[in-house]
Amino acid sequence: MIIMKTYKYILSVVLFITAVISCTQDEFGSLDFVDTAVAPKNVTALFSVTQDNTGTVTIAPNSEGAVSYDVYPGDATTEFVKVAQGKSLKHVYAEGNYNVKIVATGITGLKTESTLPLVVSFKAPENLVAEILNDPTVSKKVNVTVTADYATSFEVYFGEEGNDEPVPANIGETASYVYQEAGTYSIRVVAKSAAIETTEYTEEFEVTEILQPLVKAPTPPARNAADVISMFSDKYTQTTVDMFVTDWSVVALQEEITIQDNKTLVYRELSYAGIITEVEPMNASGMEFFHFDVWSTNVETFKVKFVDFNGTGWNNGSDNIEFEVERAITEEGKWMSFDIPLSDFEGVPFSDINQMVISALPVGTVFLDNMYFYKMSDEQFDGGFVINGDFESGAEPWTIGVGTDPVPLATTGGNTYYSVNVANAGNPWEVNMSQKLEIINGATYTLSFDAWSDTDRPILPGIGLSADPWTNVTQEVNITTTKQTYTITLTANAGASDARVFFDLGAAAGAVNIDNVSLFLENLVTNGDFENGAEPWTIGVGTDPVPLATTGGNTYYSVNVANAGNPWEVNMSQKLEIINGTTYTLSFDAWSDTDRPILPGIGLSADPWTNVTQEVSITTTKQTYEITLTANAGASDARVFFDLGAAAGAVNIDNVSLFIKN
């Protein structure tokens, strides 16, 4: 029997390996799971015991990222039982306490172990204690945690009409349920052991509704002052608003509150309300969109109307131009962001806006923030080595995995970005966005991007190879429901001309939105501002430190060349890697006590001393100089240098940087 079982497992492994080998790169989408796959997470199991005094327990293991489980029952049984993801096993126990060990295995063989306590008793549960609480962050959600002597598991009947299905959980864990409506419900808890008899507890419990936001509205992005006109937002300078509610408004109460140190407008029992800007009418004709964030639990439709006086004043409304736009509030109890094109307000010129009218259907309470007009910036996004990092040119050259399928995009308020919804947690590489580009082994990069989700969840950005052996370096980043800019530093552990920058997103469920991706090399020069002293700058290629000076708290290189001679006779150098044929940008500040030339360059630090230089004429005024140099030789101990001996006069140098040119 053992021989047959072993043969079965060996055959399974052979068949799995054969299946993997027979798949193509495109079928997998991305094979970088060899290096980026992580071990399964949140390994647990649900225990269900039959109430018949037999000790039969059903064990249903579960986790994020596992394909199978080795379940060790924890009794006298020495062999484990292999269980596929989504399946369960039955095991008969004698009465007692056990530790059930579960080893979860991912698709690449990575394992995670978890040990769970199990009580099997033929006594009915005793000392049942049920803690029933409203969830502090989710409206109308109730959490139930149970402890009881001799109990293995429990079920909760939450008492909502039309739903008789209990929610099961292990003793000590939590069963949760979200109600359709707030109110008082009869919640029944049934604790189970291996005995026929169960123990119950019933409580009349008031389910509460969260009636105002617990977190502030999403923070708007940074914008140039000329690109935004803000009516209400802590982010931008606010224009003059005469009043946020008129005497002809139909609203129970209008007030301003603070949520997480952020000012927020509240309109309670709103039918409609007027907002007035007549003292300084707004000219938003140069803008493209109107943005606002809204939160409500009982309003289904929110309407916005702008009234343009058309340059003639109120005039009993005879010359006014107005138009109303409505938007559906589909997410109850969540902040929703809207960007309405001004063209949707048909016929309104937006050159003389004196009034804004908001209304709600049905009458209800709304929270408002970040009401502003804006236009897209005329400035071009700089993605560094990344092409189309702002996705405004479509998907290309971004792909799913390393294949050719374009990534999914979304457009909101004229802004296009990457957007995907991960329905179920799995392996990180199973949901991926990549762009092929050159990565230099050993070089340090700064990867920056904007990201947000509909939940708090991790993502895995990185850089690495786009083919076998898939070597890469990643850093987990936790994103939230607020759009934020994230910046990470990555030192490449492999390089190639067709390497890639990538985002592995499949390890957790939830939406992922990404925008404004940039990848830059960090300054190849160390201590280019000399604020850490002379090291590693040296005179020539020896070990003597370079001379420094400090003025007004700023330290810089400073030397006085008494007599003109050979350029290399007065020199400052720093050893670093230079790659033959690669183009570099060398930048530095320099000034003198006279007009004179200097000779900066890059090249070898030993025979044959091959190098490339470019003469720069400096003056008595401190200026920033930038030159482009294409290396004609390379080595890991090459150098950046300044030859200064060809002319007499002082030379001061500061803020030296060397970058590989994009």
C-alpha positions as CSV (number, residue, x, y, z in Angstrom):
1,M,0.0,0.0,0.0
2,I,2.8,2.4,0.9
3,I,4.6,1.5,-2.4
4,M,1.5,2.3,-4.4
5,K,1.0,5.6,-2.6
6,T,4.6,6.6,-3.2
7,Y,4.3,5.6,-6.9
8,K,1.1,7.8,-7.1
9,Y,3.0,10.8,-5.8
10,I,6.0,10.3,-8.1
11,L,3.6,10.0,-11.0
12,S,1.8,13.2,-10.0
13,V,5.1,15.1,-9.9
14,V,6.2,13.7,-13.3
15,L,2.9,14.7,-14.8
16,F,3.1,18.2,-13.3
17,I,6.6,18.7,-14.6
18,T,5.6,17.5,-18.0
19,A,2.7,19.9,-18.1
20,V,4.9,22.8,-17.2
21,I,7.5,21.9,-19.8
22,S,4.9,21.6,-22.5
23,C,3.5,25.0,-21.8
24,T,4.8,28.0,-23.8
25,Q,5.9,31.3,-22.5
26,D,2.7,32.9,-23.7
27,E,0.5,30.3,-22.0
28,F,2.0,31.2,-18.7
29,G,2.0,34.9,-19.5
30,S,5.1,35.3,-17.2
31,L,7.5,32.7,-15.9
32,D,9.2,35.0,-13.5
33,F,7.4,33.2,-10.6
34,V,10.6,31.2,-10.3
35,D,12.1,34.2,-8.5
36,T,9.1,36.4,-7.5
37,A,6.7,33.7,-6.2
38,V,6.2,33.9,-2.4
39,A,5.2,31.2,0.0
40,P,1.5,30.8,0.9
41,K,0.1,33.1,3.4
42,N,-2.7,33.1,6.1
43,V,-2.7,29.3,6.4
44,T,-5.7,28.1,8.4
45,A,-8.4,25.4,8.4
46,L,-12.1,25.2,9.4
47,F,-12.9,22.3,11.7
48,S,-16.4,20.8,11.5
49,V,-17.2,18.0,14.0
50,T,-20.2,15.6,13.7
51,Q,-22.6,15.6,16.7
52,D,-22.8,11.8,16.9
53,N,-20.2,10.9,19.5
54,T,-18.0,9.3,16.8
55,G,-15.2,11.9,16.9
56,T,-15.4,12.5,13.1
57,V,-13.9,15.9,12.2
58,T,-13.9,17.5,8.7
59,I,-10.8,19.5,8.1
60,A,-10.9,22.1,5.3
61,P,-7.5,23.9,4.9
62,N,-7.3,27.2,3.2
63,S,-4.7,29.9,2.5
64,E,-3.6,32.5,0.0
65,G,-1.4,31.1,-2.7
66,A,-1.4,27.4,-2.0
67,V,-2.2,24.6,-4.4
68,S,-2.1,21.7,-1.9
69,Y,-1.8,20.9,1.8
70,D,-0.1,18.2,3.9
71,V,-2.4,17.7,6.9
72,Y,-0.9,16.0,10.0
73,P,-3.9,15.1,12.2
74,G,-1.9,15.4,15.4
75,D,-3.0,12.1,16.9
76,A,-1.2,8.7,16.7
77,T,-1.4,8.9,12.9
78,T,2.2,9.5,11.7
79,E,1.5,10.0,7.9
80,F,0.2,13.2,6.5
81,V,-2.8,13.4,4.2
82,K,-2.5,15.4,1.1
83,V,-5.4,17.7,0.3
84,A,-5.9,19.9,-2.8
85,Q,-6.9,23.5,-2.5
86,G,-10.7,23.8,-2.0
87,K,-11.0,20.2,-0.8
88,S,-11.3,18.7,2.7
89,L,-10.7,15.5,4.6
90,K,-12.4,13.5,7.3
91,H,-10.5,12.1,10.3
92,V,-11.8,10.2,13.3
93,Y,-10.4,11.3,16.7
94,A,-10.5,9.9,20.1
95,E,-11.6,12.3,22.8
96,G,-8.7,14.8,23.6
97,N,-6.8,17.9,22.6
98,Y,-4.8,17.9,19.4
99,N,-2.4,20.2,17.5
100,V,-3.2,19.8,13.8
101,K,-0.2,20.8,11.6
102,I,-0.9,22.1,8.1
103,V,1.9,22.5,5.5
104,A,0.7,24.6,2.6
105,T,2.6,24.3,-0.7
106,G,2.6,26.9,-3.5
107,I,2.9,26.2,-7.2
108,T,6.7,26.6,-7.1
109,G,7.2,24.4,-4.0
110,L,7.5,27.1,-1.4
111,K,5.9,26.0,1.8
112,T,4.3,27.6,4.9
113,E,3.5,25.7,8.1
114,S,0.7,26.4,10.6
115,T,-0.4,24.5,13.7
116,L,-4.0,24.8,14.9
117,P,-5.5,23.6,18.2
118,L,-8.3,21.1,18.0
119,V,-10.5,20.0,20.9
120,V,-12.5,16.8,20.5
121,S,-14.9,16.2,23.4
122,F,-17.9,14.0,23.8
123,K,-19.2,16.5,26.4
124,A,-21.5,19.3,25.4
125,P,-19.8,22.7,25.3
126,E,-19.8,24.5,28.6
127,N,-19.1,28.1,29.7
128,L,-20.1,29.5,26.4
129,V,-19.1,33.2,26.0
130,A,-20.0,35.1,22.8
131,E,-18.6,38.5,22.1
132,I,-20.9,40.3,19.6
133,L,-19.6,43.7,18.3
134,N,-20.3,46.2,15.6
135,D,-17.3,46.5,13.2
136,P,-15.6,49.8,13.9
137,T,-14.9,50.6,10.2
138,V,-17.5,48.8,8.1
139,S,-21.1,50.0,8.3
140,K,-23.7,47.4,9.5
141,K,-21.0,44.7,9.8
142,V,-21.1,42.5,13.0
143,N,-18.3,40.3,14.3
144,V,-18.8,37.4,16.6
145,T,-16.0,35.7,18.6
146,V,-16.8,32.6,20.7
147,T,-15.0,30.7,23.5
148,A,-16.4,27.6,25.2
149,D,-15.0,24.6,27.0
150,Y,-15.0,21.3,25.1
151,A,-16.2,23.1,21.9
152,T,-14.5,22.6,18.5
153,S,-16.4,25.1,16.3
154,F,-19.5,27.3,16.3
155,E,-22.1,28.6,13.9
156,V,-23.8,32.0,14.0
157,Y,-27.4,32.6,12.8
158,F,-27.4,36.4,12.3
159,G,-31.2,36.6,12.1
160,E,-31.7,38.7,9.0
161,E,-35.0,37.9,7.3
162,G,-34.5,35.7,4.2
163,N,-31.1,34.4,5.2
164,D,-31.1,31.3,7.3
165,E,-27.6,30.1,6.5
166,P,-25.3,30.1,9.5
167,V,-21.7,31.4,9.3
168,P,-19.2,28.8,10.7
169,A,-15.9,29.4,12.5
170,N,-13.5,27.7,14.8
171,I,-13.6,28.4,18.5
172,G,-11.5,31.5,19.2
173,E,-11.9,32.9,15.7
174,T,-14.4,35.4,14.3
175,A,-17.5,35.0,12.2
176,S,-18.7,38.2,10.4
177,Y,-21.8,39.3,8.6
178,V,-22.9,42.5,6.8
179,Y,-26.6,43.4,7.2
180,Q,-28.7,45.1,4.6
181,E,-30.2,47.4,7.1
182,A,-29.4,48.7,10.6
183,G,-31.7,47.6,13.4
184,T,-32.1,45.1,16.2
185,Y,-31.7,41.4,15.3
186,S,-31.8,38.2,17.2
187,I,-28.4,36.6,16.9
188,R,-28.1,32.9,17.8
189,V,-24.7,31.2,18.5
190,V,-24.5,27.4,18.4
191,A,-21.3,25.9,19.9
192,K,-20.5,22.4,18.8
193,S,-18.3,19.6,20.2
194,A,-18.2,15.9,19.2
195,A,-21.2,15.3,21.4
196,I,-24.7,15.0,20.1
197,E,-25.8,17.9,22.3
198,T,-24.9,21.5,21.4
199,T,-24.9,24.7,23.5
200,E,-26.6,27.8,22.4
201,Y,-26.6,31.5,23.2
202,T,-29.1,34.1,21.8
203,E,-28.8,37.9,22.1
204,E,-30.9,40.7,20.8
205,F,-28.3,42.9,19.2
206,E,-28.5,46.4,17.7
207,V,-26.7,46.7,14.4
208,T,-25.5,50.2,13.8
209,E,-24.8,52.2,10.7
210,I,-21.8,54.3,10.3
211,L,-23.2,57.7,9.5
212,Q,-20.1,59.7,8.7
213,P,-16.7,59.0,7.1
214,L,-14.0,57.7,9.4
215,V,-11.3,58.6,7.0
216,K,-10.8,61.8,5.0
217,A,-11.4,62.1,1.3
218,P,-8.6,61.1,-1.1
219,T,-5.9,63.7,-1.2
220,P,-5.8,65.5,-4.6
221,P,-2.6,65.3,-6.7
222,A,-0.1,68.2,-6.8
223,R,-1.0,70.7,-9.5
224,N,0.5,73.9,-10.8
225,A,-1.4,76.9,-9.4
226,A,-2.4,78.0,-12.9
227,D,-4.0,74.6,-13.5
228,V,-6.6,74.7,-10.7
229,I,-9.3,76.9,-9.2
230,S,-10.4,75.5,-5.8
231,M,-13.7,76.2,-4.2
232,F,-13.1,74.0,-1.2
233,S,-10.0,71.8,-0.5
234,D,-7.2,71.7,2.0
235,K,-4.8,70.8,-0.8
236,Y,-5.1,74.0,-2.9
237,T,-5.4,77.8,-2.3
238,Q,-9.1,78.5,-2.1
239,T,-10.9,81.1,-4.1
240,T,-13.4,83.4,-2.4
241,V,-16.7,81.8,-1.7
242,D,-19.4,84.1,-0.2
243,M,-21.4,81.4,1.4
244,F,-21.7,77.6,1.2
245,V,-25.5,77.7,1.9
246,T,-28.0,80.4,0.9
247,D,-31.2,81.4,2.8
248,W,-33.2,79.8,0.0
249,S,-31.6,76.4,0.4
250,V,-33.6,73.5,1.6
251,V,-31.3,71.7,4.0
252,A,-31.6,70.8,7.7
253,L,-28.1,71.9,8.6
254,Q,-24.9,72.9,6.8
255,E,-21.7,72.7,8.7
256,E,-17.9,72.2,8.4
257,I,-16.3,69.4,10.3
258,T,-12.8,68.0,10.5
259,I,-11.9,64.4,9.6
260,Q,-8.3,63.3,10.2
261,D,-7.2,67.0,10.3
262,N,-9.0,67.6,7.0
263,K,-11.9,70.1,6.6
264,T,-15.0,68.6,5.2
265,L,-18.4,70.1,4.3
266,V,-21.6,68.4,5.5
267,Y,-25.2,69.0,4.2
268,R,-27.7,67.2,6.5
269,E,-31.1,66.2,5.0
270,L,-30.2,68.0,1.8
271,S,-32.8,68.7,-0.9
272,Y,-30.9,71.5,-2.6
273,A,-28.5,74.2,-1.5
274,G,-26.9,77.2,-3.2
275,I,-23.2,78.1,-3.0
276,I,-22.5,81.8,-3.9
277,T,-19.3,83.4,-5.4
278,E,-20.8,86.8,-6.4
279,V,-18.1,88.9,-4.7
280,E,-15.4,87.4,-6.9
281,P,-17.1,85.5,-9.8
282,M,-15.1,82.6,-11.0
283,N,-13.6,82.5,-14.5
284,A,-13.1,78.8,-15.1
285,S,-13.2,79.0,-18.9
286,G,-9.6,77.9,-19.2
287,M,-10.3,74.7,-17.1
288,E,-11.3,71.3,-18.4
289,F,-12.9,69.5,-15.5
290,F,-14.8,70.0,-12.2
291,H,-13.9,67.6,-9.4
292,F,-15.6,66.7,-6.1
293,D,-15.5,63.9,-3.6
294,V,-18.8,62.8,-2.0
295,W,-19.7,60.4,0.8
296,S,-23.3,59.3,1.7
297,T,-25.2,56.4,3.1
298,N,-28.7,57.5,1.9
299,V,-28.4,59.6,-1.3
300,E,-28.5,57.8,-4.6
301,T,-28.2,60.7,-7.0
302,F,-26.1,63.9,-6.6
303,K,-26.7,66.9,-8.9
304,V,-24.4,69.8,-9.6
305,K,-25.6,73.0,-11.4
306,F,-23.4,76.0,-12.3
307,V,-25.0,79.4,-13.1
308,D,-23.0,81.8,-15.3
309,F,-24.3,85.4,-15.1
310,N,-22.9,86.0,-18.6
311,G,-21.2,89.3,-17.6
312,T,-24.5,91.2,-17.0
313,G,-25.1,90.4,-13.3
314,W,-28.1,88.7,-11.8
315,N,-30.6,90.8,-13.9
316,N,-33.5,88.6,-12.6
317,G,-31.9,85.6,-14.3
318,S,-32.8,86.9,-17.7
319,D,-29.3,86.5,-19.2
320,N,-28.1,83.7,-17.0
321,I,-26.7,80.5,-18.6
322,E,-27.0,77.4,-16.4
323,F,-26.9,73.6,-16.8
324,E,-27.3,70.7,-14.3
325,V,-25.4,67.4,-14.3
326,E,-26.1,64.4,-12.1
327,R,-24.0,61.5,-11.0
328,A,-25.1,58.2,-9.3
329,I,-23.7,57.4,-5.8
330,T,-23.2,53.7,-6.2
331,E,-20.9,53.1,-3.2
332,E,-22.8,53.5,0.0
333,G,-20.6,54.7,2.9
334,K,-17.5,55.2,0.8
335,W,-15.8,58.2,-0.7
336,M,-16.5,58.5,-4.4
337,S,-14.5,60.8,-6.6
338,F,-16.0,62.5,-9.7
339,D,-14.3,64.4,-12.5
340,I,-16.9,66.0,-14.7
341,P,-15.8,67.5,-18.1
342,L,-17.0,71.1,-18.3
343,S,-18.3,70.3,-21.7
344,D,-21.0,68.2,-20.0
345,F,-22.5,71.5,-18.7
346,E,-24.0,72.3,-22.1
347,G,-23.8,75.9,-23.2
348,V,-22.2,77.2,-19.9
349,P,-19.2,79.5,-20.8
350,F,-17.8,79.3,-17.3
351,S,-16.4,82.8,-17.6
352,D,-18.7,84.4,-15.0
353,I,-19.7,81.7,-12.4
354,N,-21.6,83.3,-9.6
355,Q,-23.7,80.4,-8.3
356,M,-23.4,76.6,-7.8
357,V,-26.4,74.6,-6.8
358,I,-26.2,71.1,-5.4
359,S,-29.1,68.7,-4.8
360,A,-29.7,65.2,-3.6
361,L,-32.2,62.4,-4.5
362,P,-33.7,61.2,-2.3
363,V,-33.2,63.8,0.4
364,G,-30.3,62.7,2.6
365,T,-27.0,63.7,4.1
366,V,-23.9,64.2,2.0
367,F,-20.2,64.9,2.9
368,L,-18.3,67.0,0.4
369,D,-14.6,67.7,-0.1
370,N,-12.1,68.8,-2.8
371,M,-14.4,70.8,-5.0
372,Y,-12.3,72.4,-7.7
373,F,-11.9,73.1,-11.4
374,Y,-8.7,71.9,-13.1
375,K,-7.0,71.4,-16.4
376,M,-4.4,68.9,-17.4
377,S,-0.9,70.3,-17.0
378,D,1.0,71.3,-20.2
379,E,4.2,69.9,-18.6
380,Q,5.4,66.6,-20.1
381,F,5.8,63.7,-17.7
382,D,9.4,62.5,-17.4
383,G,9.5,58.8,-16.9
384,G,13.3,58.5,-17.1
385,F,14.1,55.2,-18.7
386,V,10.4,54.3,-18.7
387,I,8.5,55.1,-21.9
388,N,4.9,56.3,-21.6
389,G,5.0,56.1,-17.8
390,D,1.8,58.2,-17.6
391,F,-0.1,55.9,-20.0
392,E,-1.4,58.9,-21.9
393,S,-0.2,57.4,-25.2
394,G,-2.1,54.1,-24.6
395,A,-0.8,50.8,-23.4
396,E,2.3,50.4,-25.5
397,P,5.0,49.4,-24.6
398,W,3.5,48.0,-21.4
399,T,2.6,44.4,-21.6
400,I,1.0,41.6,-19.5
401,G,4.0,39.5,-18.4
402,V,6.7,39.4,-21.1
403,G,4.3,38.6,-23.9
404,T,2.6,41.0,-26.3
405,D,-0.8,41.5,-24.8
406,P,-1.4,45.1,-23.8
407,V,-2.2,46.0,-20.2
408,P,-5.7,47.1,-19.2
409,L,-6.3,50.9,-18.9
410,A,-8.9,53.2,-17.5
411,T,-9.6,56.9,-18.0
412,T,-11.0,59.2,-15.4
413,G,-11.3,63.0,-15.8
414,G,-9.1,62.9,-18.8
415,N,-6.3,61.0,-17.0
416,T,-5.4,57.5,-18.3
417,Y,-3.8,55.0,-16.0
418,Y,-3.3,51.2,-15.6
419,S,-6.2,49.5,-13.8
420,V,-6.9,45.9,-13.0
421,N,-9.1,44.1,-10.5
422,V,-7.6,41.0,-8.9
423,A,-10.7,38.9,-8.1
424,N,-8.9,36.2,-6.0
425,A,-5.5,36.2,-4.2
426,G,-2.9,33.9,-5.8
427,N,0.7,34.0,-6.9
428,P,2.1,37.5,-7.3
429,W,3.2,36.9,-10.9
430,E,-0.2,35.8,-12.1
431,V,-1.3,39.4,-12.5
432,N,1.5,41.4,-13.9
433,M,2.5,44.6,-15.8
434,S,5.9,44.9,-17.4
435,Q,8.0,47.1,-19.7
436,K,11.2,45.9,-21.3
437,L,14.2,48.2,-21.0
438,E,17.9,48.1,-20.3
439,I,18.9,47.3,-16.7
440,I,22.6,47.6,-15.7
441,N,23.8,45.0,-13.2
442,G,24.9,46.5,-9.9
443,A,23.4,49.9,-10.7
444,T,21.0,51.5,-8.2
445,Y,17.7,52.8,-9.5
446,T,14.9,54.9,-8.1
447,L,11.4,53.6,-9.1
448,S,8.6,56.0,-8.5
449,F,4.8,55.6,-9.2
450,D,1.4,56.6,-8.1
451,A,-0.9,53.8,-6.9
452,W,-4.2,53.3,-5.2
453,S,-6.8,50.6,-4.7
454,D,-10.3,49.9,-3.4
455,T,-8.8,48.3,-0.3
456,D,-5.5,48.2,1.6
457,R,-3.3,45.6,-0.1
458,P,0.3,44.9,-1.1
459,I,1.9,45.0,-4.5
460,L,5.4,43.9,-5.6
461,P,7.2,46.3,-8.0
462,G,10.7,45.4,-9.2
463,I,13.4,45.3,-11.9
464,G,15.0,42.2,-13.4
465,L,15.5,39.9,-16.3
466,S,12.7,39.1,-18.8
467,A,13.9,35.6,-19.6
468,D,15.5,32.6,-17.8
469,P,16.9,32.7,-15.1
470,W,14.4,35.6,-14.3
471,T,16.8,37.1,-11.8
472,N,15.2,40.2,-10.2
473,V,14.9,42.4,-7.2
474,T,11.6,43.5,-5.7
475,Q,10.2,45.5,-2.7
476,E,6.7,45.0,-1.3
477,V,4.7,48.2,-1.2
478,N,1.4,48.5,0.7
479,I,-1.1,50.7,-1.1
480,T,-4.4,52.1,0.2
481,T,-7.6,53.6,-1.1
482,T,-5.9,57.0,-1.3
483,K,-3.8,57.8,-4.4
484,Q,-0.3,58.3,-3.3
485,T,3.2,58.5,-4.8
486,Y,5.6,55.7,-3.8
487,T,9.3,55.8,-4.3
488,I,11.6,52.8,-3.8
489,T,15.3,52.2,-4.4
490,L,16.4,49.0,-6.1
491,T,20.0,47.8,-6.8
492,A,20.0,45.5,-9.8
493,N,21.3,42.0,-9.2
494,A,21.3,41.2,-13.0
495,G,21.4,43.2,-16.2
496,A,20.4,43.0,-19.9
497,S,19.4,45.2,-22.7
498,D,16.0,43.6,-22.7
499,A,15.5,43.4,-19.0
500,R,12.3,45.0,-17.5
501,V,10.6,47.0,-14.9
502,F,7.5,45.2,-13.6
503,F,4.7,45.1,-11.1
504,D,3.5,41.7,-9.7
505,L,0.0,42.2,-8.4
506,G,-1.6,38.8,-7.9
507,A,-0.8,38.0,-4.3
508,A,-3.8,39.8,-2.9
509,A,-7.4,40.5,-4.0
510,G,-8.6,44.0,-4.8
511,A,-8.2,46.6,-7.5
512,V,-4.8,48.1,-8.4
513,N,-4.4,51.4,-10.2
514,I,-1.0,52.6,-11.2
515,D,0.1,55.9,-12.9
516,N,3.1,58.1,-13.5
517,V,5.8,55.4,-13.4
518,S,9.4,56.6,-13.6
519,L,12.7,54.8,-13.4
520,F,15.9,56.8,-12.9
521,L,19.5,55.8,-12.1
522,E,20.7,57.1,-8.9
523,N,23.7,59.4,-9.0
524,L,26.7,57.2,-9.8
525,V,28.9,59.6,-7.9
526,T,29.2,59.2,-4.1
527,N,29.4,62.3,-1.9
528,G,29.1,64.6,-4.9
529,D,28.3,67.6,-2.6
530,F,31.3,67.0,-0.4
531,E,29.2,67.3,2.7
532,N,30.6,64.0,4.0
533,G,34.2,65.2,3.6
534,A,36.7,64.3,0.9
535,E,36.2,60.5,0.7
536,P,36.0,58.9,-1.9
537,W,37.5,61.8,-3.9
538,T,41.2,61.6,-4.3
539,I,44.1,63.5,-6.0
540,G,44.8,61.5,-9.1
541,V,44.3,57.8,-8.7
542,G,46.2,57.6,-5.4
543,T,44.8,57.8,-1.9
544,D,45.5,61.4,-0.9
545,P,42.2,63.3,-0.2
546,V,41.2,66.3,-2.2
547,P,41.4,69.8,-0.7
548,L,38.0,71.2,0.5
549,A,36.7,74.6,1.7
550,T,33.5,75.5,3.7
551,T,31.7,78.8,3.3
552,G,28.4,79.6,5.0
553,G,28.0,75.9,6.0
554,N,28.5,74.6,2.4
555,T,31.5,72.4,1.8
556,Y,33.0,72.1,-1.7
557,Y,36.2,71.2,-3.6
558,S,38.7,74.1,-3.8
559,V,42.2,74.3,-5.2
560,N,44.4,77.2,-6.4
561,V,46.5,76.5,-9.5
562,A,49.5,78.7,-9.1
563,N,51.1,78.1,-12.5
564,A,49.7,76.7,-15.7
565,G,51.1,73.3,-16.7
566,N,49.8,69.9,-17.9
567,P,46.1,69.4,-17.3
568,W,46.6,66.2,-15.3
569,E,49.1,67.7,-12.9
570,V,46.2,69.1,-10.8
571,N,43.4,66.5,-10.6
572,M,40.4,65.4,-8.7
573,S,39.1,61.8,-9.3
574,Q,36.6,59.3,-8.0
575,K,36.7,55.6,-9.0
576,L,33.5,54.0,-10.2
577,E,32.2,51.7,-12.9
578,I,32.1,53.0,-16.5
579,I,30.6,51.0,-19.2
580,N,32.3,51.2,-22.7
581,G,30.0,52.7,-25.3
582,T,27.5,54.0,-22.7
583,T,26.5,57.7,-22.8
584,Y,26.7,59.7,-19.5
585,T,25.5,63.1,-18.3
586,L,28.1,64.8,-16.1
587,S,26.8,67.8,-14.1
588,F,28.6,70.0,-11.6
589,D,28.7,73.5,-10.2
590,A,32.0,75.4,-10.8
591,W,33.5,78.9,-10.3
592,S,36.9,80.6,-10.1
593,D,38.5,83.9,-9.3
594,T,39.2,84.3,-13.0
595,D,37.9,83.1,-16.4
596,R,39.6,79.9,-17.1
597,P,39.2,76.4,-18.6
598,I,38.9,73.0,-16.9
599,L,38.8,69.5,-18.3
600,P,36.2,67.1,-16.9
601,G,35.9,63.6,-18.2
602,I,35.4,59.9,-17.6
603,G,37.9,57.1,-18.4
604,L,40.2,54.4,-17.1
605,S,42.2,54.8,-13.9
606,A,45.2,52.8,-15.1
607,D,47.2,52.1,-18.2
608,P,46.3,52.8,-21.1
609,W,44.3,55.6,-19.4
610,T,41.8,55.8,-22.2
611,N,39.3,58.5,-21.5
612,V,36.9,61.1,-23.0
613,T,36.9,64.7,-21.9
614,Q,35.2,68.0,-22.8
615,E,36.7,71.4,-22.1
616,V,34.5,73.7,-20.0
617,S,35.2,77.4,-19.5
618,I,34.3,78.6,-16.0
619,T,34.0,82.2,-14.7
620,T,33.9,84.0,-11.4
621,T,30.1,83.3,-11.1
622,K,29.0,80.0,-9.7
623,Q,27.1,78.2,-12.4
624,T,25.9,74.7,-13.1
625,Y,27.5,73.0,-16.1
626,E,26.2,69.8,-17.9
627,I,28.1,67.8,-20.5
628,T,27.4,64.6,-22.3
629,L,30.2,62.0,-22.6
630,T,30.1,58.6,-24.4
631,A,32.6,56.3,-22.8
632,N,35.4,54.9,-25.2
633,A,36.6,52.4,-22.6
634,G,35.1,50.8,-19.5
635,A,36.1,49.1,-16.3
636,S,34.7,48.4,-12.8
637,D,37.4,50.7,-11.4
638,A,37.3,53.4,-14.0
639,R,36.7,57.0,-12.8
640,V,35.1,60.4,-13.2
641,F,37.8,63.1,-13.1
642,F,38.6,66.8,-13.4
643,D,42.0,67.8,-14.9
644,L,42.6,71.4,-13.8
645,G,46.3,72.1,-14.3
646,A,46.3,73.7,-17.8
647,A,45.6,77.2,-16.6
648,A,46.3,79.3,-13.5
649,G,43.6,80.4,-11.1
650,A,41.3,79.0,-8.4
651,V,38.9,76.1,-9.1
652,N,35.9,75.5,-7.0
653,I,33.6,72.5,-7.7
654,D,30.4,71.3,-6.0
655,N,27.3,69.1,-6.5
656,V,28.9,66.6,-9.0
657,S,26.6,64.0,-10.5
658,L,27.0,61.4,-13.1
659,F,24.0,59.6,-14.7
660,I,23.6,57.2,-17.5
661,K,21.8,59.3,-20.2
662,N,18.2,58.2,-20.8
